[in-house]
Amino acid sequence: MIGLGTYAFFWQHSDRATPPLSLDEMLRRTQSLGGGVFQICDYRAVLDYDPARLQQLKAVAQELGIVLELGTKGIRPDHLAGYLRVAEALGVKVIRSMVTAPDHRPTLSEAEQLLRAQLPAFAAADVTIALETYEQLSSRDLVALVEAVGSERLGICLDPANCVAALEHPIDVIHRCAPYVKNLHVKDFAFTRRGGWVGFTLEGTELGTGLLPYDEMIKAVRPEERGIHRIVEHWLTWQDDFEKTVTAENNWNAYNLAFMRQRDEALGKQ
Protein backbone atom coordinates (compact mmCIF):
# COMPACT_ATOMS: atom_id res chain seq x y z
CA MET A 1 0.00 0.00 0.00
CA ILE A 2 1.23 3.50 -0.82
CA GLY A 3 0.47 6.82 0.84
CA LEU A 4 1.73 10.02 2.36
CA GLY A 5 2.87 11.28 5.73
CA THR A 6 3.26 14.53 7.60
CA TYR A 7 6.63 15.12 5.90
CA ALA A 8 4.80 15.23 2.56
CA PHE A 9 3.03 18.34 3.92
CA PHE A 10 6.06 19.71 5.73
CA TRP A 11 5.63 23.37 4.82
CA GLN A 12 1.83 23.33 4.98
CA HIS A 13 1.77 22.36 8.65
CA SER A 14 4.86 24.37 9.60
CA ASP A 15 4.85 27.66 11.50
CA ARG A 16 5.00 29.46 8.14
CA ALA A 17 1.42 28.38 7.42
CA THR A 18 -1.48 30.45 8.79
CA PRO A 19 -3.27 28.36 9.80
CA PRO A 20 -1.24 25.14 9.62
CA LEU A 21 -2.84 22.27 7.73
CA SER A 22 -4.67 19.94 10.15
CA LEU A 23 -4.18 16.20 10.35
CA ASP A 24 -7.77 15.68 9.25
CA GLU A 25 -7.14 17.70 6.10
CA MET A 26 -3.88 15.83 5.39
CA LEU A 27 -5.88 12.59 5.53
CA ARG A 28 -8.44 13.98 3.10
CA ARG A 29 -5.71 15.14 0.71
CA THR A 30 -4.11 11.69 0.86
CA GLN A 31 -7.39 9.96 0.07
CA SER A 32 -8.12 12.36 -2.80
CA LEU A 33 -4.78 11.42 -4.41
CA GLY A 34 -5.47 7.71 -4.10
CA GLY A 35 -3.25 7.03 -1.10
CA GLY A 36 -4.29 4.29 1.30
CA VAL A 37 -1.99 4.93 4.26
CA PHE A 38 -0.89 8.00 6.22
CA GLN A 39 2.02 8.22 8.66
CA ILE A 40 1.71 10.78 11.47
CA CYS A 41 5.47 11.24 11.80
CA ASP A 42 7.32 13.52 14.24
CA TYR A 43 4.02 15.25 14.99
CA ARG A 44 4.44 15.79 18.72
CA ALA A 45 0.94 17.20 19.28
CA VAL A 46 -0.65 13.77 18.81
CA LEU A 47 0.73 12.69 22.19
CA ASP A 48 -1.39 15.36 23.86
CA TYR A 49 -4.64 14.36 22.18
CA ASP A 50 -7.29 13.26 24.65
CA PRO A 51 -9.25 10.02 24.06
CA ALA A 52 -12.11 11.88 22.35
CA ARG A 53 -9.78 13.58 19.85
CA LEU A 54 -7.98 10.30 19.12
CA GLN A 55 -11.29 8.58 18.51
CA GLN A 56 -12.37 11.39 16.20
CA LEU A 57 -9.12 11.12 14.22
CA LYS A 58 -9.50 7.36 13.95
CA ALA A 59 -13.09 7.80 12.73
CA VAL A 60 -11.98 10.21 10.00
CA ALA A 61 -9.31 7.77 8.82
CA GLN A 62 -11.79 4.89 8.78
CA GLU A 63 -14.35 6.92 6.87
CA LEU A 64 -11.72 7.75 4.25
CA GLY A 65 -10.36 4.21 4.11
CA ILE A 66 -6.93 5.36 5.33
CA VAL A 67 -4.63 3.11 7.39
CA LEU A 68 -2.77 5.11 10.05
CA GLU A 69 0.85 4.78 11.15
CA LEU A 70 2.89 6.72 13.70
CA GLY A 71 6.45 8.04 13.69
CA THR A 72 8.72 9.43 16.37
CA LYS A 73 12.38 9.62 17.48
CA GLY A 74 13.99 7.71 20.30
CA ILE A 75 13.53 4.54 22.34
CA ARG A 76 13.19 5.77 25.93
CA PRO A 77 10.63 3.57 27.71
CA ASP A 78 8.35 6.40 28.80
CA HIS A 79 8.42 7.95 25.34
CA LEU A 80 7.64 4.75 23.46
CA ALA A 81 4.97 3.85 26.03
CA GLY A 82 3.21 7.11 25.18
CA TYR A 83 3.25 6.28 21.48
CA LEU A 84 2.06 2.75 22.14
CA ARG A 85 -0.92 4.21 23.99
CA VAL A 86 -1.72 6.42 21.00
CA ALA A 87 -1.18 3.52 18.59
CA GLU A 88 -3.68 1.36 20.43
CA ALA A 89 -6.25 4.19 20.44
CA LEU A 90 -5.83 4.76 16.67
CA GLY A 91 -5.53 1.13 15.61
CA VAL A 92 -1.94 1.70 14.44
CA LYS A 93 0.22 -1.38 13.76
CA VAL A 94 3.57 0.25 12.83
CA ILE A 95 5.53 2.91 14.70
CA ARG A 96 8.60 4.29 12.97
CA SER A 97 11.31 5.47 15.35
CA MET A 98 15.05 6.11 15.55
CA VAL A 99 17.62 4.72 17.97
CA THR A 100 18.72 8.18 19.05
CA ALA A 101 16.77 11.28 19.99
CA PRO A 102 17.95 14.85 20.58
CA ASP A 103 18.16 14.16 24.33
CA HIS A 104 19.13 10.48 24.30
CA ARG A 105 21.95 8.68 22.52
CA PRO A 106 22.21 5.10 23.80
CA THR A 107 25.03 2.75 22.86
CA LEU A 108 24.07 -0.28 20.79
CA SER A 109 24.23 -2.43 23.91
CA GLU A 110 21.98 -0.03 25.82
CA ALA A 111 19.59 0.15 22.86
CA GLU A 112 19.36 -3.63 22.73
CA GLN A 113 18.49 -3.81 26.43
CA LEU A 114 15.89 -1.05 26.16
CA LEU A 115 14.19 -2.63 23.16
CA ARG A 116 14.20 -6.14 24.64
CA ALA A 117 12.46 -4.84 27.75
CA GLN A 118 9.76 -3.00 25.81
CA LEU A 119 8.95 -5.32 22.93
CA PRO A 120 6.70 -7.70 24.90
CA ALA A 121 4.22 -4.84 25.40
CA PHE A 122 4.33 -4.08 21.68
CA ALA A 123 3.87 -7.73 20.80
CA ALA A 124 0.85 -7.93 23.11
CA ALA A 125 -0.65 -4.93 21.30
CA ASP A 126 0.25 -6.32 17.83
CA VAL A 127 2.39 -3.24 17.10
CA THR A 128 5.77 -3.27 15.32
CA ILE A 129 8.65 -0.81 15.80
CA ALA A 130 10.54 0.10 12.60
CA LEU A 131 13.88 1.83 13.28
CA GLU A 132 14.86 4.20 10.49
CA THR A 133 18.10 4.22 8.54
CA TYR A 134 19.86 7.55 8.93
CA GLU A 135 23.31 9.09 9.03
CA GLN A 136 23.77 9.03 12.82
CA LEU A 137 23.88 5.23 12.91
CA SER A 138 25.40 3.10 10.18
CA SER A 139 23.15 0.61 8.44
CA ARG A 140 25.55 -2.14 9.54
CA ASP A 141 25.04 -1.19 13.19
CA LEU A 142 21.29 -0.91 12.72
CA VAL A 143 21.08 -4.36 11.16
CA ALA A 144 23.29 -5.76 13.93
CA LEU A 145 20.95 -4.28 16.55
CA VAL A 146 17.83 -5.72 14.92
CA GLU A 147 19.51 -9.13 14.59
CA ALA A 148 20.68 -9.06 18.21
CA VAL A 149 17.17 -8.33 19.52
CA GLY A 150 15.72 -10.95 17.19
CA SER A 151 12.04 -10.07 17.46
CA GLU A 152 9.39 -10.08 14.76
CA ARG A 153 8.12 -6.88 16.38
CA LEU A 154 11.34 -5.02 15.53
CA GLY A 155 12.53 -4.14 12.07
CA ILE A 156 13.81 -1.33 9.89
CA CYS A 157 12.22 1.68 8.25
CA LEU A 158 14.27 1.91 5.09
CA ASP A 159 15.13 5.37 3.77
CA PRO A 160 18.34 5.14 1.69
CA ALA A 161 18.53 8.90 1.15
CA ASN A 162 19.29 9.54 4.82
CA CYS A 163 22.47 7.45 4.74
CA VAL A 164 24.16 9.40 1.96
CA ALA A 165 25.39 11.96 4.50
CA ALA A 166 27.42 9.16 6.15
CA LEU A 167 28.90 8.18 2.77
CA GLU A 168 26.84 5.00 2.51
CA HIS A 169 25.77 4.10 -1.01
CA PRO A 170 21.98 3.76 -1.34
CA ILE A 171 22.23 0.40 -3.12
CA ASP A 172 24.41 -1.03 -0.33
CA VAL A 173 21.94 0.20 2.30
CA ILE A 174 18.97 -1.25 0.41
CA HIS A 175 20.40 -4.74 0.07
CA ARG A 176 21.82 -4.81 3.60
CA CYS A 177 18.52 -3.81 5.18
CA ALA A 178 16.01 -5.45 2.82
CA PRO A 179 15.40 -8.65 4.86
CA TYR A 180 14.51 -6.60 7.96
CA VAL A 181 12.34 -3.88 6.43
CA LYS A 182 8.95 -3.27 8.06
CA ASN A 183 8.30 0.22 6.67
CA LEU A 184 9.53 2.18 3.65
CA HIS A 185 10.09 5.93 3.31
CA VAL A 186 10.24 6.94 -0.34
CA LYS A 187 11.98 10.16 -1.31
CA ASP A 188 14.26 10.96 -4.22
CA PHE A 189 17.27 13.25 -3.95
CA ALA A 190 20.03 14.84 -5.99
CA PHE A 191 23.20 16.85 -5.58
CA THR A 192 23.29 20.30 -7.12
CA ARG A 193 26.20 22.74 -7.29
CA ARG A 194 26.03 25.67 -4.90
CA GLY A 195 26.45 29.25 -6.08
CA GLY A 196 29.85 29.87 -7.62
CA TRP A 197 30.31 26.11 -7.95
CA VAL A 198 31.64 25.96 -4.39
CA GLY A 199 30.40 22.70 -2.91
CA PHE A 200 27.11 20.85 -3.31
CA THR A 201 23.60 20.86 -1.88
CA LEU A 202 21.83 17.56 -1.26
CA GLU A 203 18.12 18.17 -1.71
CA GLY A 204 14.91 16.47 -2.72
CA THR A 205 13.50 16.03 -6.18
CA GLU A 206 10.54 14.27 -7.77
CA LEU A 207 10.66 10.48 -7.86
CA GLY A 208 12.51 9.11 -10.85
CA THR A 209 14.50 12.30 -11.49
CA GLY A 210 17.21 11.89 -8.85
CA LEU A 211 19.62 9.29 -7.48
CA LEU A 212 17.23 6.96 -5.62
CA PRO A 213 17.43 3.49 -7.25
CA TYR A 214 13.68 3.08 -6.92
CA ASP A 215 13.18 -0.02 -9.07
CA GLU A 216 16.06 -1.85 -7.41
CA MET A 217 14.71 -0.94 -3.97
CA ILE A 218 11.25 -2.31 -4.82
CA LYS A 219 12.69 -5.52 -6.26
CA ALA A 220 14.86 -6.05 -3.17
CA VAL A 221 12.23 -5.21 -0.53
CA ARG A 222 9.10 -6.59 -2.32
CA PRO A 223 6.78 -4.33 -0.30
CA GLU A 224 3.47 -5.46 -1.75
CA GLU A 225 4.31 -9.13 -1.33
CA ARG A 226 5.42 -8.57 2.28
CA GLY A 227 2.69 -6.12 3.30
CA ILE A 228 5.12 -3.21 3.76
CA HIS A 229 3.63 0.26 3.40
CA ARG A 230 5.42 2.90 1.32
CA ILE A 231 5.27 6.44 2.68
CA VAL A 232 6.12 9.36 0.39
CA GLU A 233 8.32 12.02 1.97
CA HIS A 234 10.12 15.07 0.57
CA TRP A 235 13.25 17.13 0.97
CA LEU A 236 11.54 20.06 -0.71
CA THR A 237 13.48 23.26 -0.08
CA TRP A 238 11.75 26.61 0.40
CA GLN A 239 10.65 28.03 -2.97
CA ASP A 240 10.99 31.80 -2.34
CA ASP A 241 7.45 32.28 -1.00
CA PHE A 242 4.72 30.28 0.72
CA GLU A 243 2.31 29.93 -2.18
CA LYS A 244 5.01 28.76 -4.55
CA THR A 245 6.28 26.26 -1.98
CA VAL A 246 2.78 24.87 -1.29
CA THR A 247 2.13 24.49 -5.00
CA ALA A 248 5.34 22.51 -5.41
CA GLU A 249 4.57 20.37 -2.34
CA ASN A 250 1.11 19.47 -3.62
CA ASN A 251 2.41 18.81 -7.13
CA TRP A 252 5.12 16.52 -5.78
CA ASN A 253 2.57 14.55 -3.75
CA ALA A 254 0.38 13.93 -6.78
CA TYR A 255 3.32 13.20 -9.07
CA ASN A 256 5.11 10.84 -6.68
CA LEU A 257 2.04 8.72 -5.96
CA ALA A 258 1.32 8.49 -9.69
CA PHE A 259 4.96 7.56 -10.33
CA MET A 260 4.79 4.73 -7.79
CA ARG A 261 1.61 3.33 -9.33
CA GLN A 262 3.14 3.50 -12.80
CA ARG A 263 6.31 1.73 -11.68
CA ASP A 264 4.29 -0.94 -9.88
CA GLU A 265 2.49 -1.68 -13.12
CA ALA A 266 5.72 -1.72 -15.12
CA LEU A 267 7.61 -3.90 -12.65
CA GLY A 268 4.69 -6.27 -12.39
CA LYS A 269 4.93 -6.96 -16.10
CA GLN A 270 8.63 -7.82 -16.00
N, C-alpha and C positions, 0 to 999 in steps of 0.2 A: 504494500500500500504506500502511496506517495502523498505528501502534504507539505504544509508550511509550519513555521514556528514563529515565536516572537522576534527572532533575529531577522526574519524576512520582512518585518515591519519596524525595523530598528529606529528609523528616524521618525516614523509616524506615532510612536508611543514614547518618544524621548521628550526631554524638557524643552525642546524647540517647537513642539507641537502645542497649539492652543485651540481646543483641548487635546490631550493625548488620545490616541485611538484606544478604545476599550477592548478588553479580551473578547467580549461578546461580538463586537464588530469584526475583530480579526477572524473569529470562527466563521462568521457569515461570509467574509471575503474569501476564506479558504474554500468553503463549500461552493461558492459561485464560480470558482476557477476549477472545480472538479477534484479538489483535494479531499482525501478521506481521513486524514490524521492531522492533529495539531499539537505541537510541543510547546508547553508553557515553560520557557527556559530562561533561567536567571531573571525571573520576574518575582522579586522578593515580596511584593504586596500579597501574593496568594497565600502566604503563610499566616497572614493576619485576617483572612476571610473567616467570618463566623459560619456555623453550620448551615444557616439559611442561605447565605451567599454562595457557598460551595454547592449546595443542592440546586440553586438556580442556575449556576454555571453548568453543572452536569446536565440539567434538563435542556438547556440551549444546545449543548453538544449532541445530545441524543436526538433532539428534534431535527437537527441538521444532518444527522448521520455521521458525525465526526467522532473519531476515536481520540481520546486525550492522552497525552504523555506529559511528564514533568521533567525539568532540568534544573540543576543547581551546581554548586561548587563545594567540594569538601566532604570529609567522611567522619566528622565528629559525631559521636553517638546522639547527642541532644539535637543536633542539626538534622541528621538523617531521620531521626524519630519524628520530627516535625513534618518532614516531607512524606514519610510513610503514612502519617495521619491524614494528610491532604490527599494522598494517592488513594487511600481506602474510601474517602468520602466521594472522590470523583470517579472511582472505578478505573483508575490508572494502573497499568501493568508494567510499565517501564519508567524508571527514573534515571536520567543521564546525570552523571556527576563527574568530578575530577578528584584525583588523589589529594591535591593540595588546594588550599583556599588562601585568601589574602592574610588570614590570621592563624593559619595552621599548615605546617609543612612536615608531615611525618616522614620518618625513614620508611624504606620498603618493609622492614621487619615490623615496625609499629603499625603500618597500614595493614599488613596481613592480620595482625592480632585484632585490630579494630574491626575489620570486615568480618573475620571469623565470628566474633562475638555478636555481631548485629544480623548476620544473614539468616539465622533461624526465624527471626521475626518477619523478615521479608518473605521467606519461603512459606510461612504460615499464612501470609496475606496474598500469596501468589503474585508477588511483585519482584521484578528483576532490576538490579543495578547495572548500568552500563557506564564504565569509566572511559572518558574520552581521551583520544590521542591528542597530545599537544606538546609544545616545545619544552615545557618545564620538566618533562619526564620522558625518557627515550621509549620508543615503542618496544624495544627489547625488555626494558625494565617493567613496562606495563604488562606485557605478555607473561613475564616471569611471575609477577604478582598474581595475575589471574590463575595461572597454572598452580601456584603454591596454595592458593585458597581452595581451588578445585571444587567449586560449587556451580551447579546449573543456574543459580540465581545471581551469578556474577559474570559479566562479560565486558565487552569493549564497545564503545561508541566510536566508530571509525570516522575520522575526518582527516584525510591525508594532507590537506592544505596547512593545517596547524603545525605540522612537523617540519615544514620547509625551513622555518626559522632556526631549527637545530641541525640543519644540513642533512636531514634524512630525505632520501628520494621517495616521492609518493608511491612508486611501484613497489619498492622494498617494504614500505609500511603496510600497503594493502595486502601483500602476500603473507607477511609475518602475522598480521592480525586477523586475517580472514576467518580462520576456524573458530575464533572466539567472539565474533561480532554479534551483538544483540540489537544494535541501533546504528543508523547510518546518517551522518550529516553530509549533505551534498552542496558543495559550493566550488565554483571554478575560480581561478586566480591567474594572474600574470605579472611579470616584472615589466615595469616601464622605466625609461630613463628619467631622472630628475632634471630640473632646469639646469642648463649649461652642461648637460651630460656628466654631472658629478654624482655618481651613485645611482641607485635604483630605488623604486617604490614597489613593494609587493601589495597588490590590491585586487579586489574582486572584479569579475567580469561575467558575462552571461555564459551559461553552460555551453560547452562545445567550442568556445572561442579562446580558451586559455590553456593551461598546462595540466589540468586534471585529466588523468587517463580514465575517463568515465566508463567506456565499454569494458576495459580490462577490470576495473573495480567491480562492475556488475557480474561479470563472468566469474570472478574469484569468490565473491561473497554470496551470490545467488539469493538475493533478498526475497524475491517472491516465493521461491521454493522453500525457504527457511522461515517465512513469516516475519521478516525483518522490515520495519518501517523505514522509509527514506524521507528525511526532513530537509527541505530546501532552506539554506541560509545564504547570507550575502556578506561580502566585504565591500559594500557600496560606499564610496567616499562622498563627502558633502559636495553637492553640485551647484555651488554658488548661491543658491537661495532655496527656501523651503519648498516652494511649489515645483521647482525643477527637480529637486531631490525626490519628492513624493511621486512625481510622474515616473521617474526612472525606477524607483522601488516597485511600484505597481506593475510597470512594464516587465521588469525582471521576473516578478512572481509569475505572471501569466506565461511569459516566454519559457522559463525554466521548467514549469510543470508540463507544458506542451512538448518541450524537448525530451523530457523523461518518458512521456508516453510514446513519442515517436521512436526513441531508441529501444524501448521495450518491444515494440512491434518489429523493428528491424532485427534485433538480436534473437527474437523468438523464431524468426524465419531462417536463421543460419543453421 
